Amino acid sequence: METTLSVTLIQHTPEPEKLVAAAAKLCYSKAGAKEIMEDLTDENVERFLSRLMDMGHASPIEHATFTFAIEGVSRSLTHQLVRHRMASFSQKSQRYVSEGQFNYVIPPEIKALPDGEKIFVEGMKNAQMTYDLLAEKLIAKVTKDLVAIGISEKKAAAAAEKQGIEDARFVLPNACETKIVVTMNARELLHFFNQRCCNRAQWEIRELATQMLIECKKVAPLLFKNGGPRCVEGPCPEGSMTCGQINEVREKFGKFNK
C-alpha cells in the first residue's frame, strides 16, 4: 500500500549552538573550551553565532551532529541520499528483512495522470506476486539442498529464507518503501539543504530535505537560519537552469524562521 514520508529528529548534540560558539571562540581565546562553555550566556551565543554564520566560518559547526529516523521513503530516494558521503547511514536490509506486502511511494505526477495511480498500483501488485513466488521457490530449493547435506530442517529453513529473499529482491521496484537512520553534522546538513531543498532537486528528496530543515530549526535556529537552497541568501547558482521562482522560494523558507 502507499506510504507517507515521516521524519523524526531522534537525537542531536546537547546545546548545539552553545557548543559551536565555544568551539569557535576557542580559536581566538587563551581560555579552555570548558571555561568558555561555562561563561557563555544565551545572549552571547546568539550574538557570536550570528556573526559567525554571516562570516561563513563553517568549520566549528561540524561539532554539532543531528540524527534522523526517516520512514516512508523510496529506494529511489535513498540511492540519492547516500551520495552525501559526509554522513552515517543505517538502512533496513532487503537481504535480511522480507518484503512481504511491501509499501511503496507513488510519484505525484503519476497520480495526476488519468488512470496513472491504477496502473502504478497494478505494477506494484505484480512485483509483489513475483517477489513472493520467487522467494517461495528459492527458499524451498535451498532448504532441500541443505537438508540433503545433513543440516536439520529447522536450521535449513532459517538459512534458506535469507538466501531466498536476497535473490528474490532483484524484482523489487525503486518505489519500494524503506527506512533509514541518518546522522550528519551541521556543516554537511547545510550543504545538503543547499543542494536538496532546491526546486531543481528531485521532488521526493526535496520534501525530505525540507522536513529535516524544519526539525533542525526547532533546536538550532541560529545555526540553520540561512538553511535551504542557495538562493535563500544569495543569487541563484543555476544560471540558465534556474526555476525562475526565487521570490517564492525565499518566502517559503523565510516562513520557517518565524
C-alpha positions as CSV (number, residue, x, y, z in Angstrom):
1,M,0.0,0.0,0.0
2,E,1.0,3.6,-0.4
3,T,3.2,5.1,2.3
4,T,3.8,8.6,3.7
5,L,7.1,10.4,4.5
6,S,8.0,10.6,8.2
7,V,11.0,12.5,9.5
8,T,11.9,12.5,13.2
9,L,14.9,14.1,14.8
10,I,15.7,11.4,17.3
11,Q,19.0,12.7,18.7
12,H,21.3,15.7,18.5
13,T,24.2,17.3,20.2
14,P,23.1,18.8,23.5
15,E,23.1,22.6,23.3
16,P,24.4,22.5,19.8
17,E,24.6,26.3,19.3
18,K,26.4,26.8,22.6
19,L,28.9,24.1,21.7
20,V,29.6,25.6,18.3
21,A,30.0,29.1,19.8
22,A,32.5,27.7,22.4
23,A,34.5,25.8,19.7
24,A,34.7,28.9,17.5
25,K,35.7,31.2,20.4
26,L,38.4,28.8,21.4
27,C,40.2,29.7,18.2
28,Y,40.7,33.3,19.5
29,S,40.9,32.8,23.3
30,K,43.5,31.8,25.8
31,A,40.8,30.1,27.9
32,G,40.0,26.5,27.5
33,A,36.8,25.1,26.0
34,K,35.3,24.1,29.3
35,E,35.8,27.6,30.8
36,I,34.4,29.2,27.7
37,M,31.3,27.0,27.8
38,E,30.7,27.9,31.4
39,D,30.9,31.6,30.7
40,L,28.7,31.7,27.7
41,T,25.2,33.2,28.1
42,D,22.3,32.8,25.7
43,E,22.8,36.4,24.7
44,N,26.5,35.9,24.0
45,V,25.8,32.7,22.0
46,E,23.2,34.4,19.8
47,R,25.4,37.5,19.1
48,F,28.5,35.4,18.4
49,L,26.8,32.8,16.3
50,S,25.0,35.4,14.2
51,R,28.4,36.9,13.3
52,L,30.0,33.5,12.8
53,M,27.3,32.4,10.3
54,D,27.4,35.7,8.4
55,M,31.2,35.4,8.1
56,G,30.9,31.9,6.7
57,H,33.3,30.5,9.3
58,A,32.0,26.9,8.8
59,S,34.5,24.5,10.4
60,P,33.2,25.0,14.1
61,I,29.7,23.9,13.2
62,E,30.9,20.4,12.3
63,H,31.0,19.7,16.1
64,A,27.2,19.6,16.2
65,T,25.5,16.5,14.9
66,F,21.9,15.5,14.2
67,T,20.4,12.1,13.8
68,F,17.1,11.4,12.0
69,A,14.8,8.5,11.7
70,I,13.3,8.5,8.2
71,E,10.5,6.3,7.1
72,G,8.0,6.2,4.2
73,V,10.7,7.0,1.5
74,S,11.5,5.0,-1.6
75,R,14.7,3.2,-2.5
76,S,15.0,5.7,-5.3
77,L,15.4,8.4,-2.7
78,T,17.9,6.6,-0.6
79,H,20.1,5.9,-3.6
80,Q,20.4,9.7,-3.9
81,L,20.7,10.3,-0.2
82,V,23.8,8.1,0.4
83,R,25.7,10.1,-2.2
84,H,26.2,12.6,0.6
85,R,29.3,10.9,1.9
86,M,30.0,13.0,5.0
87,A,27.2,11.2,6.8
88,S,26.4,7.9,8.5
89,F,23.6,5.7,7.3
90,S,21.8,2.6,8.7
91,Q,19.2,1.3,6.3
92,K,16.7,-1.6,6.5
93,S,18.2,-4.5,4.7
94,Q,16.3,-6.3,1.9
95,R,18.7,-9.3,2.4
96,Y,17.6,-9.9,6.0
97,V,14.1,-8.5,6.1
98,S,11.4,-10.0,3.9
99,E,9.4,-7.6,1.8
100,G,6.1,-9.4,2.1
101,Q,3.4,-6.9,1.4
102,F,5.8,-4.0,0.8
103,N,4.7,-0.4,1.0
104,Y,5.6,2.0,-1.8
105,V,5.8,5.6,-2.8
106,I,3.7,6.9,-5.7
107,P,5.1,10.0,-7.6
108,P,2.5,12.9,-7.7
109,E,2.9,13.2,-11.4
110,I,1.8,9.6,-11.9
111,K,-1.1,10.1,-9.5
112,A,-2.2,13.1,-11.6
113,L,-2.4,11.1,-14.8
114,P,-5.8,9.6,-15.9
115,D,-5.6,6.0,-14.5
116,G,-2.0,6.7,-13.6
117,E,-2.4,5.5,-10.0
118,K,-4.4,2.5,-11.0
119,I,-1.7,1.4,-13.5
120,F,1.0,2.1,-10.9
121,V,-0.7,0.1,-8.1
122,E,-1.2,-2.8,-10.5
123,G,2.5,-2.8,-11.2
124,M,3.3,-2.9,-7.5
125,K,0.9,-5.9,-7.1
126,N,2.6,-7.7,-9.9
127,A,6.0,-7.0,-8.4
128,Q,4.8,-8.3,-5.0
129,M,3.4,-11.5,-6.5
130,T,6.6,-12.1,-8.5
131,Y,8.7,-11.5,-5.4
132,D,6.6,-13.8,-3.2
133,L,6.6,-16.6,-5.8
134,L,10.4,-16.4,-6.4
135,A,11.1,-16.2,-2.7
136,E,8.9,-19.3,-2.0
137,K,10.6,-21.3,-4.7
138,L,14.1,-20.2,-3.8
139,I,13.5,-21.0,-0.1
140,A,12.2,-24.4,-0.9
141,K,15.1,-25.2,-3.1
142,V,17.8,-24.1,-0.7
143,T,16.0,-25.8,2.2
144,K,16.0,-29.1,0.2
145,D,19.7,-28.7,-0.7
146,L,20.7,-28.0,2.9
147,V,18.8,-31.0,4.3
148,A,20.4,-33.2,1.7
149,I,23.8,-32.5,3.1
150,G,22.7,-33.3,6.7
151,I,21.5,-30.0,8.1
152,S,18.4,-30.2,10.3
153,E,15.1,-29.0,8.7
154,K,14.8,-26.2,11.3
155,K,18.3,-24.8,10.7
156,A,18.0,-25.3,6.9
157,A,14.7,-23.3,6.8
158,A,16.2,-20.4,8.7
159,A,19.3,-20.3,6.4
160,A,17.2,-20.7,3.3
161,E,14.9,-17.8,4.0
162,K,17.8,-15.4,4.0
163,Q,19.3,-16.8,0.8
164,G,15.9,-16.9,-0.9
165,I,14.9,-13.3,-0.2
166,E,18.3,-11.8,-1.1
167,D,17.9,-13.1,-4.7
168,A,14.1,-12.5,-4.9
169,R,14.7,-8.8,-4.0
170,F,16.0,-8.2,-7.5
171,V,12.5,-7.8,-8.8
172,L,11.5,-5.2,-6.2
173,P,10.8,-1.7,-7.6
174,N,12.6,1.6,-6.8
175,A,9.3,2.7,-5.4
176,C,9.6,0.1,-2.6
177,E,9.4,1.8,0.8
178,T,12.5,1.8,3.1
179,K,13.5,3.0,6.5
180,I,16.9,4.7,7.3
181,V,18.7,6.4,10.1
182,V,20.9,9.3,9.1
183,T,23.4,11.3,11.0
184,M,25.1,14.4,9.7
185,N,27.0,17.3,11.2
186,A,25.6,20.8,10.9
187,R,28.0,21.8,8.1
188,E,27.1,18.8,6.0
189,L,23.4,19.4,6.7
190,L,23.7,23.0,5.4
191,H,25.3,21.7,2.2
192,F,22.6,19.0,1.9
193,F,19.9,21.7,2.3
194,N,21.7,23.9,-0.3
195,Q,21.5,21.0,-2.8
196,R,18.3,19.2,-2.0
197,C,15.9,21.9,-1.0
198,C,16.4,23.5,-4.4
199,N,13.4,23.3,-6.8
200,R,15.6,21.5,-9.3
201,A,16.2,18.6,-6.9
202,Q,14.0,15.5,-7.3
203,W,10.6,16.0,-5.7
204,E,10.9,13.3,-3.0
205,I,14.3,14.1,-1.7
206,R,13.4,17.8,-1.8
207,E,10.5,17.2,0.5
208,L,12.7,15.1,2.8
209,A,15.4,17.8,3.0
210,T,12.7,20.5,3.7
211,Q,11.3,18.4,6.6
212,M,14.8,17.8,8.0
213,L,15.5,21.5,7.9
214,I,12.3,22.3,9.8
215,E,13.3,19.9,12.5
216,C,16.8,21.4,12.7
217,K,15.5,24.9,13.0
218,K,13.4,23.9,16.1
219,V,16.6,23.0,18.1
220,A,19.2,25.2,16.4
221,P,17.5,28.2,14.7
222,L,20.7,30.3,14.6
223,L,22.8,27.6,13.0
224,F,20.2,27.0,10.4
225,K,18.8,30.5,9.9
226,N,20.1,30.5,6.3
227,G,19.3,26.9,5.7
228,G,17.7,26.0,2.4
229,P,18.6,26.3,-1.3
230,R,21.5,28.7,-2.0
231,C,19.1,31.3,-3.4
232,V,17.8,31.9,0.1
233,E,20.8,34.0,1.0
234,G,22.2,34.9,-2.4
235,P,21.7,34.8,-6.2
236,C,20.5,31.6,-7.8
237,P,23.6,29.5,-8.9
238,E,21.7,27.5,-11.5
239,G,22.2,30.0,-14.3
240,S,20.1,29.3,-17.4
241,M,18.7,26.2,-15.5
242,T,17.1,28.4,-12.8
243,C,13.5,27.6,-11.8
244,G,12.7,31.4,-12.0
245,Q,10.9,31.4,-8.7
246,I,13.5,32.9,-6.4
247,N,11.0,35.2,-4.6
248,E,8.6,32.4,-3.9
249,V,11.4,30.2,-2.7
250,R,12.7,32.9,-0.3
251,E,9.2,33.5,1.0
252,K,8.6,29.8,1.6
253,F,11.9,29.2,3.6
254,G,11.6,32.6,5.3
255,K,8.4,31.3,7.0
256,F,10.3,28.6,8.7
257,N,12.3,31.2,10.7
258,K,9.1,32.5,12.3
